Amino acid sequence: MLAQVALSLCFTFAVSSCSKDRAVDRGAPPPPITSSKPGACASGGGTVKDTASAAFFPRVAADYCVDPNGEARAFGEGAPSSLEAVCTELFDGECEVYKSFGLRRVVTLRYIDGKGSPGAVNVNLSRFGSAEGAYGFFTKRVVADADPADTVPTALDAGGAGALGSGIAYVWRADRVAELSYTNELEPPDQLKASAARLLPPIARAIGGALPGDEQLPKAVTLLPSEHRLPMGISYAAKDVLGIAGTGPGALGFYRDGSERYRMFALTRADEDSAKDVLKTLRKLDGAKALKDTGVDAIAFSAREEESSPALGWVVGRKGSTVVGVGDELFVLRNKPDAALRVPEAKKLERVKAALADAK
């Protein structure tokens, strides 16, 4: 019996001792945060080997430069990797959004801090099938599906149009859109945001200035009144404005006049007959009616953006090859479908006529 107790105590002591002496497996330590070396940009920065886009990326901008140890990757037309590869390797689940605007080619690279911090600016430059498609994608990034009356990126003077958000920047020019994002693993969120606001604009402007092509906005955008329009409150439909088949491309603006919220769209066609066809298409909508004695070719109708959303009332007018419409604001009606939040038809017509006053 004493032998059994002694053996048991010995076993218990051995297990206890072994447990204390054995190192606890806590997994592999995290990799160290990588910083660029001070003076990494002293030689003028890295070079972009993709000949089709090399001229669009200044080697040095502010204290940052193209990563000398990195490599620009190109996808799509005339590139080593296919456009499908960019879907799996870079854009992940968003690839269909890019494709819906006519994506043709993508180049991605990185700028690093010449002073040696782990800060970096990642750049994706996308080329689309048309300037309208590229501008449509730009506005999709800026406005997305949110109310422009809420927080939106601020305007940035870069390229044909630019926007600066929290840690991100966008630049549009002709058929290209550059997306820039700032990262730094050592900075807390507030400092990260401040650093991005300081570093992204000079790099965005440098790229926007190097991109080729016209900086002129699509004509439909210039037809939208600027008065009462919300900052950055423009969305561009490269296919069919309002999502109504047959209307064709156009610009949609978001407005606020005092407590009143409303939307306006504008489009222009090659000739007057083509513009008349747009109104013919809209007249086919259920409940559409002609507005007489208005001085312009005008109609009124209601349409839903989504099956579950409230119908928006629109008044649309045409003069020459220009078509303009004024409608209710879905963002305010979605949460509170109150008739008092709708713009009276007479007031919509008044705004349509004012917008068409100088149209040809």
Stockholm file with secondary structure:
# STOCKHOLM 1.0

chainA/1-360         MLAQVALSLCFTFAVSSCSKDRAVDRGAPPPPITSSKPGACASGGGTVKDTASAAFFPRVAADYCVDPNGEARAFGEGAPSSLEAVCTELFDGECEVYKSFGLRRVVTLRYIDGKGSPGAVNVNLSRFGSAEGAYGFFTKRVVADADPADTVPTALDAGGAGALGSGIAYVWRADRVAELSYTNELEPPDQLKASAARLLPPIARAIGGALPGDEQLPKAVTLLPSEHRLPMGISYAAKDVLGIAGTGPGALGFYRDGSERYRMFALTRADEDSAKDVLKTLRKLDGAKALKDTGVDAIAFSAREEESSPALGWVVGRKGSTVVGVGDELFVLRNKPDAALRVPEAKKLERVKAALADAK
#=GR chainA/1-360 SS CHHHHHHHHHHHHHHHHHHHHSCCCCCCCCCCCCCCCTTTTTTCCCCCCCTTTGGGSCSEETTEEECTTCCCEEEETTSSBCHHHHIIIIIGGGHHHHHHTTEEEEEEEEEEETTSCSCEEEEEEEEESSHHHHHHHHHHHHHTTSCTTSSCCEECCSSSEEEECSSEEEEEETTEEEEEEEECTTSCHHHHHHHHHHHHHHHHHHHHHHSCSCCCCCHHHHTSCCTTEEEEEEEEESSCGGGCTTSCSEEEEEEEETTEEEEEEEEECSSHHHHHHHHHHHHTSTTCEEECSSSSEEEEEEECSSTTSCCEEEEEEEETTEEEEEEECHHHHHHCCCGGGSCCHHHHHHHHHHHHTTCC
#=GC SS_cons         CHHHHHHHHHHHHHHHHHHHHSCCCCCCCCCCCCCCCTTTTTTCCCCCCCTTTGGGSCSEETTEEECTTCCCEEEETTSSBCHHHHIIIIIGGGHHHHHHTTEEEEEEEEEEETTSCSCEEEEEEEEESSHHHHHHHHHHHHHTTSCTTSSCCEECCSSSEEEECSSEEEEEETTEEEEEEEECTTSCHHHHHHHHHHHHHHHHHHHHHHSCSCCCCCHHHHTSCCTTEEEEEEEEESSCGGGCTTSCSEEEEEEEETTEEEEEEEEECSSHHHHHHHHHHHHTSTTCEEECSSSSEEEEEEECSSTTSCCEEEEEEEETTEEEEEEECHHHHHHCCCGGGSCCHHHHHHHHHHHHTTCC
//
